[in-house]
Amino acid sequence: MQKVKNSELLLSYIREGRTMTQREKLWLIVSLSIPSILAQISATVMFFIDASMVGHLGAKASAAIGLVETSGWLMGGLGSAANMGFSVQVAHFIGANDMEAARRVLRQSIVCCSVWALIITIVSLCVAPSLPYWLGGSEEIAHDASLYFAIFGVSGIFFQMEGLAGSMLKCSGNMKIPSLLNIGMCVMDVIFNYLFIYILGLGVMGAAIGTGLAMLVTACLMMYFLIVRSKMLSLVGRPGSFKPKSDTILTAFKIGAPMGLQHLLMGSAQIVSTLIVAPLGTIAIAAHSLAITVESLCYMPGYGIAEAATTLVGQGIGAGQRLLTRSFARMSVGLGIGVMTMMGVLMWIFAPELMALMSPVEEVIDLGTQVLRIEAWAEPMFAAAIVCNGVFIGAGDTLIPAVMSLCSMWFVRLTLAASLAPKFGLKGVWTAMAIELIFRGSIFLMRLFKGSWAEKLKIKG
């Protein structure tokens, strides 16, 4: 049999109900994962460079960003949940070969997600002045932290539209364009940050402005490739109503609301974790923040594979191919665990060098190295949790996984962190984190192999 190495052709096999060999399935997973992994890594490198640039301004600057960083993740997570509520529907319709229905959902998503982004921005601006104090930050870092979060909040609409267009393109099987644009965003971010942080001397505020401008340019380009250039989803010459319909919104709510609640409570848990770390001092806050950035280099490949799994599972279910869907799910998880295990080994070995790139402060480097080496042991099961979650999102199964994640985070990680931090400091917090990730990965694998996440689905083609 002639080898098929075109991902677009293989994706058509799903819609047409054709049989695929194990080799073809593996190739399709890898070919969709690679662009997304590269984009994820480039995004991580962007944050890595951001943190490094700010880190070289001193521990106070790093601590200012680190203090509100988890709150920024919370706002971004709420935006992503809304995007996925619509893009998963699009994946199902594409799998069923109903492109008109997919475009109908796309039109409505643009309106709904724009309104949602505006709400998030207003909330961010309202809480920005008080947020650093709520999180236990000291007066010396509160001003910069508040300013950084406010500018990040204003950039929320750019982040929302960039994420919406990217997720729509990915669910259609187009991983290359979003990946290339995200890599370009990283390059722009470095340039803009250098300009605003160093040339114009704006420090922490410059980091926020630079990132916001990079998001703006990328969002415009991403929407262009979706609305004008996409083969499946282009709206040019295809008139239709942008008025939101109750059935589409209800389906988006059923998919996105559990994810939104998960992001809200997980983000809140991250904020509580910040509250646990804050009393440990400026060095601990800086080491915690910078080590999280370094660790993200390790787990971003897992998120890239998870995005490929979401696309394949979503289209497979839309096409009614249950066995193929399960096969994609299990192979994706296995690939994710293998890749992140290797990344965990590299992180353990090179932790001192990576932390040295982030900060010139010896105490921050030493403490960051110790916690990274604790976390490295959890990376295989963290991969299981990440990719399994991507599988469940593609299936539209978001409620139970959200509950599982929340229980793991609140009852395992935070309980342990609060108990260990007073005696063991930041090392205790990261030990709690590692234990929780191993637990979460284990329960997600149990759900994956049980199979009920797929059997209960009744997706309309």
N, C-alpha and C positions, 0 to 999 in steps of 0.2 A: 504493500500500500504506500502510495506517495505521501511523504510527510507534509502536513499542512502547518505553515508557519505564519499565517496571517491571522491576527487576532480578530479582525473585522469579519473574516470569513467564518472563523470558528464561532463567533457570537451568533452569526446567522444560523448555525447548526442548532443552537438552543431554540430559537424561534421556530425553526422548521421541524423540530422534533427528531433530528437525525442523531444516530448513535456516534459517540465519540470514544476513542481509545483512551487508556490511562495516560499515555504519553501526550496525546492532544490536550487532555484536560489539564495536565501539569503544565504544559507549555502555555496554555491560555491563562492560567493563574499567574505564572511567572511573568508573561508578557504584559499583563495588566498591572501587576504589582510593581515592576521595575520603575516605570515613570512616576508612579505615586510614591514609591520609596525615595526616589531621588528628590521629589518635591518636598517630602516630609523632612528629609535630611537637610535640604537646603534651607527650609524654614527654621529648622533647629539651629543650623549654622548662623542664620540671621540673628536669632535670639542670643546665640553664643557670642557673636561679635558685638551685639548691643550691650550684653552684660559685661563683656571684656572692656569695651570702650568706657562704659560708665564705671566699671570696677577700678580702672586706672585713675579715676578721679578721687578714689578713696573709699574706705569702708562705709562712710556715712551715705554716699551716693548710692552704693549697692543696696544698703539697708532700706533706703527710701523707696526704691523700686520693689525690692523684695517684700516689703510690708504690704503693698497693695496689689502685688502680682496675682495672688490667688483670687482677689475680688475681680480683677480683669478677666481671669479665666472663667469665672462664674458668668459674667455678662456675655462673653463670647460663647459659652456653652449654651446659654438660653437662645442665642441667635442661631446656632447650629441645629438645635432641636427643631426650630421652626422650619429651617431649610430641609431637613431630612423628612419631616412630615409630608412634604410635597414631592421631594425627589424620589422617595421610595415608591410612591404611586406612579410616577413617571416610568420607573424601571419595570414595574409590573405591567403597565400598558405596552411598553416597548416589547417586553417578552411575549405578550399576546398579539403583537403585530398591529396594534391599534394606535397609529401615530397621531391621528387627529385628537384622540382622547388625551394622549400625552401632552400635546401642545395646549390643549384646553386647560389642563392642570397647571402648565407652565405660566400661562397668562395670569391666572388667579394668584399663583404663588408670588409673582412680582409685586402685586398690590398688597397682599397680606403681609409679606415679609418686610416691605417698606414701612408699613404702619408699625409693625412690631419693633423694628429697629429704632424708629423715632421714639417710641415709649422707653426703650432701654437707654437711649441717649439722655432723655429728660431725667430719668431716675439717677443715672450716673452723675449728672451735673448737680443734682440736688444733694446727693450724699457725699460728694467729693470733699467739701470743706471739713466735714466731721469724721470721715472714714478713718484717717490715720490714728485719731485719738480713740475711736471705738476699738481699734485693733491693738491698742496698748503701745503705740509708738510714742517716742519721746519728742519733745519740742524741737530738738535739733534736726530731725528728719521729717517732721510733719508737713512743713510747707512744700518741700519738693515732692513728697509722696502725694499730697493732695493735687498739686498741679499736674503731675504725671497722669493721675487717674482721670482728671477732668478732660485733658486733651485726648486720652485714650477713648473716653466716652463719646466725645464729639466725632471721633473716627468710626463710631459704631455702624453708621449707615454704609460706609465703604466696606467694612468687614462683612456686613450682612450680604450685600450684593455680590461681592467677590465669592463668598462662600456658597451662595445660592447658585450662581452661574456655574461655579466649579463642580458642585455636587450634581447638578443636572447633566453637565457634559460627561461626568464620570459614570453616572447611571445609564447613559446612552452607550457606554463602552469607549468613550473618547477620553483616555487617560493622558494622552501626550500633550494636548494643548493646555489643560489646567496645570500640568506639571511644569511645562516650559515657562508659563507665565508666573508660576510661583517661584521658580528659580530666578526669573527676571526681577521679581519683587525683592528677593534677597539682595541682589546686586544693587538695586536702587536704594534699598534701605541702608546699605553700607555707605553709599555715596552721600545720601541725604543726612545720615547720622554724623558722618565726618564733618560735613558742612556746618550743621547746626550745633553739634557738641563742641567741636574744636575751633573751626574757623570763625564762627559767630559767637563762640563762648557761652552757649546757652545751657550747657551741662545736662542735667536730668530732663529739663523741659525740651531741650533739643532732641533727645532720644525719642520722646513721644511725638514731636512734630515730624521728625524724619520717618518714623514708622507709619504715621498717618498718611503722609504724602505718597509713600510707596504703595499703601493700600488703595488710595484713590486712583492712581494710574492703573494698577492691576485690575481693579474692579471695572473700570471703563473698558479695558481690553477684553476681560473675561465676558462681559455682557455682549460685546460686539461679536465674539466668536460663537456665543450661544444663539443670539437673536438673529444674526445676519448670516453666519457661515455654517452653522451646524446642519448636516445632511438630514437628520431626523427631526430636529426641534426648531429649525429656523422659522421665524414668524413673518419674514418678509414675503409679501405676495400671498399671505395666508391670513386673511382677515378673520377676526373673531372677537368675542366679548372678553373684556378684562374684569367684568363684574364677578366678584366671588359668589360661588354657589354653595348652598348649605351642605350638600352631600360631599363635595370636595373638602370643605373646611372641616366637616365632622370626621372624615377619614384622616385628614392631616392631624386633627386634634388627638384621635385615638393612637396614632403612631407617635406624634411629636410630644404630646402632653406628658407621658411617662418619662420620655427623655428629658424634657424640660424640668420636670420635678426632680429627676435624677441629678441633672446638672445643678439645680438650685440647692438641693440638699448636699450633694457631693462638694459643690463649691462652698457651701456653708461649713462643711466639715473641714475643708482646706483652710478656711478662715479661722476656725477653731484651732486647727493645728498651728496656724500662725500665732494665735493667742498663747498657745502653749510654749512656742519657741521664743516669743518676744521678751519674756522676763529673763531669758538666758543671756541677754546682752547684744550689743551691736555686732560683735564678732560672730556670734552664733547665728544671728539673723542673716548676715552677709554670707556666711558659709552655707547656710541652709538654702538660700536663694540661688547662689552660684552652683552649688552641687546639683540642685534640681535641673538647672539648665544643662549641665554636663550630662546628667543621666538621660536627658531627653534625646541625646545623640544615640543612646542605646535602644530606646524603645520606639523611636520614630519608624524604623523599618516595619515594626509590628503594625503600626497604624496604616502604613502603605499597603500591606497585605490585607488588612481588614477592609480597606476601601475596595480592593479588588473582589474580596469575598462578598461585600454588600451588593456590588453590581451583578456578580454571577448568580448569587442566590436570588436576588430580586427578579432578574430576567428568567431564571429557571422556574421559579414559582409562577410567574406570569404566563409562561409557556406550558404549565402543567406538568413539568418534568420533575417529579418528586425524587426518584432515585438519583438522577443526575445532580439535583440540588444537594442532596446529602453527601454525595461524593465530593463535590466542590467544597462543601463545608469542611469535611474532615481533612482533605488534602491541604486546604488553606491553613487550617490550624496547625497541622504538622509542620508545614513550611515555616510558619511564624515562630514556632517553638525552636526549630533548628537555627534560624537566623539570629534570634535574640539570645540564645544560649551562647553563640559565638561572640556576639557583641558584649555580653556580660563578662566573658573571659577577658576581652580586650579592655573593658572598662576597669576591671580589677587590676590589671597589669599597669595600665597607663594613667591611673587616677592622679598621682602626684603631678605629672606633666600637664594633664588637662586642667587641673586646678590652678597651676602656675600661670596658664594662659589667661585665666579669669581675673586673677588678683595678684598684686605684688606683696600683699600682706602675708607674712609667714604664718601667723596664727590661723588665718582663714584657709590657707593652703593645707596645713596639717589637719585641721578639723574636717575640712571638706573631703580630703583623701580617706580619712577613717570612715566617714558615713557612706561614701560611694562604695567602698569595699564591703560594707555590710549589705548594701542594696544589691550588689552584683549577684548574690546567691538567689535572689528572688526573680531574676529576669526570665527564666524559662516559663514559670507559671504566670508571670505578668503577661507574657506573650499569649498564653492560652486565654486569659481573660480578655485581652484586647481583640484578638481575632474572632473568638466566639461571639463577642458583642457585635462585631461587624456582621457576622452571619445572621444573628438574631434581628438586627436592624433591617437587613435585606429581606428577611421574611416578614417584616412588619410586626414581629414579636418583641415588644419593647417593655411591657408592663412588668412581667415577672423578673427579667434580667435587671431592670431598674431597682426593684425591691431587693434582689439579691445583693447588688452592689452597695445599696444604701445600708443594709444590715451589716454587711462586712465592714464598711467604712466606719460607721458610727459605733457599732458594738465591739469590733475587734481593734481597729487601728487607734481610734481616739481614746478608748478605754485604756489600752496598753500604753499609749503615748503619755497620757496624763499620769499614769502610775510610774512609768520609768523615767520621765524627764527630771523630776526633782533629784533623783539619785545619780542618774547616768548622763544628764544633760542632753545635748543634741544627739549623741550616739543612741540614747534610749529611744528618742523619737523615731530615728531611722530604723532601729531594730523592730519597733512596733509596725512601721510601714512595711518592712520586708515580710514579717509574719502575716500581715493582712493580705498582701498580694499573693502569697502562696495559697492562703485559704481561699481567696476569691477565684483564682485560677482553677483550683480543684473543684469548686462547686459549679463553675461554668462548664468545665469538661463533663461533669456528670449530667448536666442538662443537655449538652450537645449530643452525647451518645445515647441518652434516653430516647431522643427523637420526637418527643411530643410537640416541640416547637414547630415542626413541619406538618405533622399529621393533623393538627387542629385547624390549619389554615383553610379558608375558603375564599380565594381571591377570584374576583370576576375578571374574565379575559376580555 
